[in-house]
């Protein structure tokens, strides 16, 4: 992507492992500080990269809330009760 699109100024990765890989590729291309990288999951290594400025941000999910909703929904379905079609859960943007 860096070779095909030399004017790229931001990367949004599907997860933090991909984002951290992008950070490495950006550094190898000599473009550190010129391309913002945002990941997803807010894992410890991404949080460290955000703290040092290597990454701009990550989106934190709340898996315990997701799991709770899933179990509650499964129990309702087993009882024949309706469940909402969508059940949004909290997310949070992690930045410096």
N, CA, C and O atoms as CSV, one atom per row, in Angstrom:
chain,resi,resn,atom,element,x,y,z
A,1,UNK,N,N,0.826,-1.180,0.000
A,1,UNK,CA,C,0.000,0.000,0.000
A,1,UNK,C,C,0.875,1.251,0.000
A,1,UNK,O,O,0.568,2.228,-0.683
A,2,UNK,N,N,1.955,1.219,0.759
A,2,UNK,CA,C,2.839,2.379,0.820
A,2,UNK,C,C,3.491,2.664,-0.528
A,2,UNK,O,O,3.728,3.822,-0.873
A,3,UNK,N,N,3.775,1.636,-1.272
A,3,UNK,CA,C,4.384,1.825,-2.588
A,3,UNK,C,C,3.347,2.279,-3.622
A,3,UNK,O,O,3.636,3.131,-4.463
A,4,UNK,N,N,2.170,1.721,-3.555
A,4,UNK,CA,C,1.131,2.048,-4.531
A,4,UNK,C,C,0.487,3.409,-4.278
A,4,UNK,O,O,-0.019,4.045,-5.203
A,5,UNK,N,N,0.507,3.851,-3.022
A,5,UNK,CA,C,-0.155,5.108,-2.645
A,5,UNK,C,C,0.804,5.946,-1.805
A,5,UNK,O,O,0.679,5.996,-0.582
A,6,UNK,N,N,1.737,6.589,-2.444
A,6,UNK,CA,C,2.775,7.336,-1.726
A,6,UNK,C,C,2.223,8.537,-0.956
A,6,UNK,O,O,2.904,9.066,-0.077
A,7,UNK,N,N,1.003,8.974,-1.271
A,7,UNK,CA,C,0.421,10.128,-0.591
A,7,UNK,C,C,-0.453,9.752,0.606
A,7,UNK,O,O,-1.093,10.619,1.201
A,8,UNK,N,N,-0.484,8.478,0.959
A,8,UNK,CA,C,-1.308,8.028,2.090
A,8,UNK,C,C,-0.889,8.767,3.363
A,8,UNK,O,O,0.301,8.947,3.618
A,9,UNK,N,N,-1.872,9.193,4.158
A,9,UNK,CA,C,-1.536,9.888,5.401
A,9,UNK,C,C,-2.177,9.263,6.630
A,9,UNK,O,O,-1.985,9.751,7.744
A,10,UNK,N,N,-2.944,8.178,6.442
A,10,UNK,CA,C,-3.564,7.499,7.581
A,10,UNK,C,C,-3.858,6.043,7.236
A,10,UNK,O,O,-4.120,5.692,6.085
A,11,UNK,N,N,-3.806,5.212,8.267
A,11,UNK,CA,C,-4.142,3.792,8.138
A,11,UNK,C,C,-5.084,3.441,9.280
A,11,UNK,O,O,-4.789,3.714,10.443
A,12,UNK,N,N,-6.226,2.832,8.942
A,12,UNK,CA,C,-7.109,2.273,9.966
A,12,UNK,C,C,-7.067,0.769,9.790
A,12,UNK,O,O,-7.507,0.243,8.767
A,13,UNK,N,N,-6.543,0.086,10.776
A,13,UNK,CA,C,-6.387,-1.366,10.697
A,13,UNK,C,C,-7.549,-2.067,11.398
A,13,UNK,O,O,-8.158,-1.524,12.321
A,14,UNK,N,N,-7.843,-3.283,10.941
A,14,UNK,CA,C,-8.940,-4.074,11.510
A,14,UNK,C,C,-8.662,-4.520,12.939
A,14,UNK,O,O,-9.591,-4.798,13.698
A,15,UNK,N,N,-7.385,-4.589,13.306
A,15,UNK,CA,C,-7.019,-4.919,14.683
A,15,UNK,C,C,-5.649,-4.328,14.974
A,15,UNK,O,O,-4.985,-3.813,14.074
A,16,UNK,N,N,-5.231,-4.402,16.221
A,16,UNK,CA,C,-3.969,-3.792,16.616
A,16,UNK,C,C,-2.748,-4.530,16.092
A,16,UNK,O,O,-1.707,-3.910,15.872
A,17,UNK,N,N,-2.848,-5.822,15.888
A,17,UNK,CA,C,-1.703,-6.554,15.326
A,17,UNK,C,C,-1.412,-6.014,13.927
A,17,UNK,O,O,-0.254,-5.787,13.576
A,18,UNK,N,N,-2.453,-5.810,13.134
A,18,UNK,CA,C,-2.275,-5.221,11.808
A,18,UNK,C,C,-1.742,-3.792,11.913
A,18,UNK,O,O,-0.872,-3.395,11.137
A,19,UNK,N,N,-2.250,-3.033,12.852
A,19,UNK,CA,C,-1.803,-1.645,13.036
A,19,UNK,C,C,-0.324,-1.602,13.403
A,19,UNK,O,O,0.427,-0.780,12.880
A,20,UNK,N,N,0.088,-2.487,14.300
A,20,UNK,CA,C,1.499,-2.523,14.699
A,20,UNK,C,C,2.382,-2.945,13.524
A,20,UNK,O,O,3.507,-2.464,13.388
A,21,UNK,N,N,1.882,-3.832,12.685
A,21,UNK,CA,C,2.599,-4.195,11.466
A,21,UNK,C,C,2.726,-3.003,10.534
A,21,UNK,O,O,3.772,-2.804,9.916
A,22,UNK,N,N,1.674,-2.212,10.430
A,22,UNK,CA,C,1.716,-1.006,9.601
A,22,UNK,C,C,2.740,-0.020,10.148
A,22,UNK,O,O,3.466,0.616,9.383
A,23,UNK,N,N,2.798,0.106,11.467
A,23,UNK,CA,C,3.789,0.993,12.086
A,23,UNK,C,C,5.198,0.561,11.686
A,23,UNK,O,O,6.038,1.400,11.362
A,24,UNK,N,N,5.457,-0.741,11.708
A,24,UNK,CA,C,6.773,-1.257,11.307
A,24,UNK,C,C,7.046,-0.979,9.830
A,24,UNK,O,O,8.149,-0.567,9.473
A,25,UNK,N,N,6.057,-1.200,8.974
A,25,UNK,CA,C,6.232,-0.962,7.540
A,25,UNK,C,C,6.472,0.526,7.264
A,25,UNK,O,O,7.289,0.889,6.418
A,26,UNK,N,N,5.758,1.366,7.981
A,26,UNK,CA,C,5.919,2.815,7.826
A,26,UNK,C,C,7.325,3.233,8.246
A,26,UNK,O,O,7.962,4.049,7.582
A,27,UNK,N,N,7.798,2.672,9.347
A,27,UNK,CA,C,9.162,2.973,9.805
A,27,UNK,C,C,10.189,2.503,8.779
A,27,UNK,O,O,11.149,3.216,8.485
A,28,UNK,N,N,9.990,1.307,8.236
A,28,UNK,CA,C,10.917,0.768,7.241
A,28,UNK,C,C,10.940,1.625,5.972
A,28,UNK,O,O,11.954,1.693,5.276
A,29,UNK,N,N,9.813,2.277,5.680
A,29,UNK,CA,C,9.731,3.141,4.501
A,29,UNK,C,C,10.237,4.556,4.794
A,29,UNK,O,O,10.250,5.415,3.913
A,30,UNK,N,N,10.653,4.786,6.041
A,30,UNK,CA,C,11.157,6.112,6.409
A,30,UNK,C,C,10.076,7.167,6.506
A,30,UNK,O,O,10.342,8.351,6.297
A,31,UNK,N,N,8.847,6.748,6.823
A,31,UNK,CA,C,7.722,7.689,6.867
A,31,UNK,C,C,7.130,7.855,8.268
A,31,UNK,O,O,6.001,8.321,8.417
A,32,UNK,N,N,7.888,7.474,9.283
A,32,UNK,CA,C,7.398,7.620,10.654
A,32,UNK,C,C,7.056,9.089,10.921
A,32,UNK,O,O,7.813,9.993,10.567
A,33,UNK,N,N,5.914,9.301,11.544
A,33,UNK,CA,C,5.471,10.650,11.865
A,33,UNK,C,C,4.671,11.323,10.763
A,33,UNK,O,O,4.075,12.378,10.982
A,34,UNK,N,N,4.653,10.719,9.575
A,34,UNK,CA,C,3.913,11.315,8.461
A,34,UNK,C,C,2.607,10.579,8.171
A,34,UNK,O,O,1.764,11.074,7.424
A,35,UNK,N,N,2.443,9.399,8.763
A,35,UNK,CA,C,1.237,8.596,8.532
A,35,UNK,C,C,0.653,8.199,9.891
A,35,UNK,O,O,1.318,7.549,10.697
A,36,UNK,N,N,-0.585,8.597,10.130
A,36,UNK,CA,C,-1.263,8.236,11.386
A,36,UNK,C,C,-1.791,6.809,11.271
A,36,UNK,O,O,-2.315,6.403,10.233
A,37,UNK,N,N,-1.640,6.057,12.366
A,37,UNK,CA,C,-2.116,4.673,12.384
A,37,UNK,C,C,-3.104,4.517,13.534
A,37,UNK,O,O,-2.825,4.888,14.674
A,38,UNK,N,N,-4.265,3.959,13.204
A,38,UNK,CA,C,-5.295,3.691,14.210
A,38,UNK,C,C,-5.633,2.209,14.128
A,38,UNK,O,O,-5.867,1.669,13.048
A,39,UNK,N,N,-5.655,1.567,15.284
A,39,UNK,CA,C,-5.962,0.145,15.346
A,39,UNK,C,C,-7.296,-0.110,16.024
A,39,UNK,O,O,-8.086,0.805,16.255
A,40,UNK,N,N,-7.520,-1.363,16.332
A,40,UNK,CA,C,-8.788,-1.771,16.936
A,40,UNK,C,C,-8.506,-2.873,17.933
A,40,UNK,O,O,-7.902,-3.881,17.566
A,41,UNK,N,N,-8.906,-2.726,19.144
A,41,UNK,CA,C,-8.827,-3.681,20.259
A,41,UNK,C,C,-8.104,-3.119,21.478
A,41,UNK,O,O,-8.336,-3.581,22.594
A,42,UNK,N,N,-7.237,-2.134,21.286
A,42,UNK,CA,C,-6.506,-1.497,22.398
A,42,UNK,C,C,-5.733,-2.506,23.248
A,42,UNK,O,O,-5.790,-2.469,24.477
A,43,UNK,N,N,-5.011,-3.407,22.579
A,43,UNK,CA,C,-4.175,-4.370,23.311
A,43,UNK,C,C,-2.983,-3.641,23.927
A,43,UNK,O,O,-2.678,-2.510,23.547
A,44,UNK,N,N,-2.311,-4.286,24.876
A,44,UNK,CA,C,-1.222,-3.637,25.614
A,44,UNK,C,C,-0.135,-3.065,24.709
A,44,UNK,O,O,0.308,-1.935,24.917
A,45,UNK,N,N,0.300,-3.829,23.708
A,45,UNK,CA,C,1.355,-3.327,22.820
A,45,UNK,C,C,0.888,-2.093,22.041
A,45,UNK,O,O,1.681,-1.187,21.788
A,46,UNK,N,N,-0.367,-2.054,21.668
A,46,UNK,CA,C,-0.897,-0.877,20.974
A,46,UNK,C,C,-0.947,0.316,21.922
A,46,UNK,O,O,-0.620,1.437,21.533
A,47,UNK,N,N,-1.353,0.077,23.150
A,47,UNK,CA,C,-1.388,1.168,24.136
A,47,UNK,C,C,0.012,1.742,24.350
A,47,UNK,O,O,0.176,2.952,24.502
A,48,UNK,N,N,1.010,0.873,24.361
A,48,UNK,CA,C,2.393,1.345,24.494
A,48,UNK,C,C,2.795,2.162,23.273
A,48,UNK,O,O,3.435,3.205,23.405
A,49,UNK,N,N,2.421,1.689,22.082
A,49,UNK,CA,C,2.736,2.415,20.851
A,49,UNK,C,C,2.033,3.767,20.820
A,49,UNK,O,O,2.585,4.741,20.310
A,50,UNK,N,N,0.831,3.832,21.358
A,50,UNK,CA,C,0.102,5.103,21.441
A,50,UNK,C,C,0.822,6.037,22.405
A,50,UNK,O,O,0.972,7.226,22.123
A,51,UNK,N,N,1.261,5.513,23.525
A,51,UNK,CA,C,1.957,6.327,24.525
A,51,UNK,C,C,3.249,6.927,23.978
A,51,UNK,O,O,3.624,8.039,24.350
A,52,UNK,N,N,3.934,6.193,23.094
A,52,UNK,CA,C,5.189,6.699,22.525
A,52,UNK,C,C,4.961,7.540,21.277
A,52,UNK,O,O,5.893,8.165,20.771
A,53,UNK,N,N,3.724,7.559,20.777
A,53,UNK,CA,C,3.416,8.328,19.587
A,53,UNK,C,C,3.559,7.549,18.288
A,53,UNK,O,O,3.361,8.109,17.210
A,54,UNK,N,N,3.900,6.265,18.371
A,54,UNK,CA,C,4.045,5.447,17.167
A,54,UNK,C,C,2.687,5.164,16.520
A,54,UNK,O,O,2.593,5.005,15.303
A,55,UNK,N,N,1.646,5.101,17.335
A,55,UNK,CA,C,0.269,4.948,16.845
A,55,UNK,C,C,-0.534,6.138,17.336
A,55,UNK,O,O,-0.256,6.689,18.401
A,56,UNK,N,N,-1.539,6.534,16.551
A,56,UNK,CA,C,-2.382,7.660,16.940
A,56,UNK,C,C,-3.467,7.247,17.931
A,56,UNK,O,O,-3.787,7.988,18.861
A,57,UNK,N,N,-4.035,6.043,17.719
A,57,UNK,CA,C,-5.168,5.635,18.553
A,57,UNK,C,C,-5.510,4.173,18.317
A,57,UNK,O,O,-4.988,3.519,17.413
A,58,UNK,N,N,-6.402,3.689,19.162
A,58,UNK,CA,C,-6.994,2.365,18.995
A,58,UNK,C,C,-8.397,2.420,19.578
A,58,UNK,O,O,-8.690,3.236,20.452
A,59,UNK,N,N,-9.244,1.557,19.093
A,59,UNK,CA,C,-10.614,1.493,19.580
A,59,UNK,C,C,-10.714,0.324,20.556
A,59,UNK,O,O,-10.447,-0.824,20.198
A,60,UNK,N,N,-11.100,0.628,21.780
A,60,UNK,CA,C,-11.250,-0.410,22.806
A,60,UNK,C,C,-12.683,-0.934,22.796
A,60,UNK,O,O,-13.645,-0.167,22.748
A,61,UNK,N,N,-12.797,-2.239,22.843
A,61,UNK,CA,C,-14.097,-2.878,22.975
A,61,UNK,C,C,-14.225,-3.381,24.411
A,61,UNK,O,O,-13.257,-3.349,25.171
A,62,UNK,N,N,-15.373,-3.827,24.768
A,62,UNK,CA,C,-15.613,-4.319,26.118
A,62,UNK,C,C,-16.181,-5.731,26.037
A,62,UNK,O,O,-17.396,-5.919,26.104
A,63,UNK,N,N,-15.297,-6.731,25.891
A,63,UNK,CA,C,-15.735,-8.105,25.663
A,63,UNK,C,C,-16.578,-8.679,26.798
A,63,UNK,O,O,-17.429,-9.535,26.556
A,64,UNK,N,N,-16.362,-8.228,28.018
A,64,UNK,CA,C,-17.188,-8.763,29.101
A,64,UNK,C,C,-18.647,-8.334,28.925
A,64,UNK,O,O,-19.565,-9.097,29.227
A,65,UNK,N,N,-18.851,-7.120,28.439
A,65,UNK,CA,C,-20.214,-6.659,28.169
A,65,UNK,C,C,-20.809,-7.432,26.982
A,65,UNK,O,O,-21.982,-7.804,27.002
A,66,UNK,N,N,-19.995,-7.666,25.959
A,66,UNK,CA,C,-20.455,-8.433,24.801
A,66,UNK,C,C,-20.849,-9.847,25.220
A,66,UNK,O,O,-21.885,-10.365,24.804
A,67,UNK,N,N,-20.015,-10.453,26.039
A,67,UNK,CA,C,-20.293,-11.812,26.512
A,67,UNK,C,C,-21.556,-11.873,27.353
A,67,UNK,O,O,-22.366,-12.789,27.207
A,68,UNK,N,N,-21.723,-10.886,28.241
A,68,UNK,CA,C,-22.924,-10.837,29.087
A,68,UNK,C,C,-24.170,-10.753,28.224
A,68,UNK,O,O,-25.130,-11.493,28.439
A,69,UNK,N,N,-24.159,-9.852,27.247
A,69,UNK,CA,C,-25.319,-9.711,26.360
A,69,UNK,C,C,-25.588,-10.989,25.570
A,69,UNK,O,O,-26.742,-11.365,25.361
A,70,UNK,N,N,-24.530,-11.649,25.136
A,70,UNK,CA,C,-24.695,-12.892,24.375
A,70,UNK,C,C,-25.354,-13.976,25.219
A,70,UNK,O,O,-26.262,-14.666,24.756
A,71,UNK,N,N,-24.895,-14.123,26.457
A,71,UNK,CA,C,-25.464,-15.150,27.344
A,71,UNK,C,C,-26.911,-14.810,27.691
A,71,UNK,O,O,-27.779,-15.683,27.678
A,72,UNK,N,N,-27.166,-13.542,28.002
A,72,UNK,CA,C,-28.544,-13.136,28.310
A,72,UNK,C,C,-29.469,-13.371,27.110
A,72,UNK,O,O,-30.601,-13.826,27.272
A,73,UNK,N,N,-28.982,-13.059,25.917
A,73,UNK,CA,C,-29.783,-13.256,24.710
A,73,UNK,C,C,-30.039,-14.732,24.451
A,73,UNK,O,O,-31.145,-15.120,24.074
A,74,UNK,N,N,-29.017,-15.554,24.654
A,74,UNK,CA,C,-29.183,-16.997,24.463
A,74,UNK,C,C,-30.234,-17.540,25.430
A,74,UNK,O,O,-31.076,-18.352,25.047
A,75,UNK,N,N,-30.180,-17.088,26.684
A,75,UNK,CA,C,-31.153,-17.543,27.673
A,75,UNK,C,C,-32.574,-17.123,27.275
A,75,UNK,O,O,-33.517,-17.902,27.412
A,76,UNK,N,N,-32.718,-15.902,26.789
A,76,UNK,CA,C,-34.035,-15.441,26.349
A,76,UNK,C,C,-34.547,-16.274,25.182
A,76,UNK,O,O,-35.715,-16.660,25.152
A,77,UNK,N,N,-33.671,-16.548,24.227
A,77,UNK,CA,C,-34.073,-17.350,23.070
A,77,UNK,C,C,-34.501,-18.753,23.489
A,77,UNK,O,O,-35.463,-19.297,22.948
A,78,UNK,N,N,-33.790,-19.338,24.448
A,78,UNK,CA,C,-34.152,-20.671,24.935
A,78,UNK,C,C,-35.521,-20.672,25.614
A,78,UNK,O,O,-36.229,-21.680,25.602
A,79,UNK,N,N,-35.887,-19.534,26.207
A,79,UNK,CA,C,-37.197,-19.402,26.847
A,79,UNK,C,C,-38.265,-18.963,25.855
A,79,UNK,O,O,-39.428,-18.803,26.227
A,80,UNK,N,N,-37.879,-18.765,24.589
A,80,UNK,CA,C,-38.833,-18.333,23.575
A,80,UNK,C,C,-39.134,-16.850,23.608
A,80,UNK,O,O,-40.104,-16.398,22.999
A,81,UNK,N,N,-38.316,-16.090,24.309
A,81,UNK,CA,C,-38.519,-14.641,24.398
A,81,UNK,C,C,-37.803,-13.947,23.238
A,81,UNK,O,O,-36.798,-14.444,22.729
A,82,UNK,N,N,-38.326,-12.811,22.833
A,82,UNK,CA,C,-37.667,-12.067,21.748
A,82,UNK,C,C,-36.395,-11.381,22.257
A,82,UNK,O,O,-36.270,-11.049,23.436
A,83,UNK,N,N,-35.467,-11.183,21.337
A,83,UNK,CA,C,-34.259,-10.406,21.650
A,83,UNK,C,C,-34.136,-9.295,20.606
A,83,UNK,O,O,-34.554,-9.466,19.461
A,84,UNK,N,N,-33.569,-8.175,20.998
A,84,UNK,CA,C,-33.399,-7.081,20.032
A,84,UNK,C,C,-32.529,-7.519,18.856
A,84,UNK,O,O,-31.581,-8.286,19.024
A,85,UNK,N,N,-32.859,-7.028,17.680
A,85,UNK,CA,C,-32.085,-7.355,16.477
A,85,UNK,C,C,-30.650,-6.841,16.596
A,85,UNK,O,O,-29.711,-7.511,16.168
A,86,UNK,N,N,-30.486,-5.666,17.172
A,86,UNK,CA,C,-29.165,-5.080,17.392
A,86,UNK,C,C,-29.008,-4.758,18.867
A,86,UNK,O,O,-29.945,-4.296,19.518
A,87,UNK,N,N,-27.820,-5.005,19.382
A,87,UNK,CA,C,-27.521,-4.705,20.780
A,87,UNK,C,C,-26.147,-4.040,20.853
A,87,UNK,O,O,-25.145,-4.699,21.130
A,88,UNK,N,N,-26.109,-2.737,20.604
A,88,UNK,CA,C,-24.821,-2.058,20.613
A,88,UNK,C,C,-24.155,-2.123,21.992
A,88,UNK,O,O,-24.818,-2.087,23.029
A,89,UNK,N,N,-22.853,-2.219,21.965
A,89,UNK,CA,C,-22.087,-2.197,23.207
A,89,UNK,C,C,-21.133,-1.009,23.168
A,89,UNK,O,O,-20.888,-0.422,22.114
A,90,UNK,N,N,-20.620,-0.679,24.301
A,90,UNK,CA,C,-19.746,0.483,24.443
A,90,UNK,C,C,-18.411,0.233,23.725
A,90,UNK,O,O,-17.874,-0.874,23.747
A,91,UNK,N,N,-17.899,1.282,23.096
A,91,UNK,CA,C,-16.536,1.307,22.567
A,91,UNK,C,C,-15.908,2.613,23.028
A,91,UNK,O,O,-16.603,3.569,23.373
A,92,UNK,N,N,-14.599,2.635,23.028
A,92,UNK,CA,C,-13.903,3.835,23.515
A,92,UNK,C,C,-12.652,4.070,22.681
A,92,UNK,O,O,-11.912,3.131,22.389
A,93,UNK,N,N,-12.417,5.309,22.301
A,93,UNK,CA,C,-11.227,5.654,21.556
A,93,UNK,C,C,-10.078,5.893,22.536
A,93,UNK,O,O,-10.185,6.732,23.430
A,94,UNK,N,N,-8.997,5.166,22.367
A,94,UNK,CA,C,-7.825,5.291,23.236
A,94,UNK,C,C,-6.778,6.124,22.505
A,94,UNK,O,O,-6.305,5.739,21.436
A,95,UNK,N,N,-6.424,7.251,23.077
A,95,UNK,CA,C,-5.408,8.135,22.515
A,95,UNK,C,C,-4.410,8.501,23.614
A,95,UNK,O,O,-4.556,8.104,24.770
A,96,UNK,N,N,-3.401,9.264,23.223
A,96,UNK,CA,C,-2.452,9.723,24.234
A,96,UNK,C,C,-3.160,10.547,25.271
A,96,UNK,O,O,-2.531,11.028,26.213
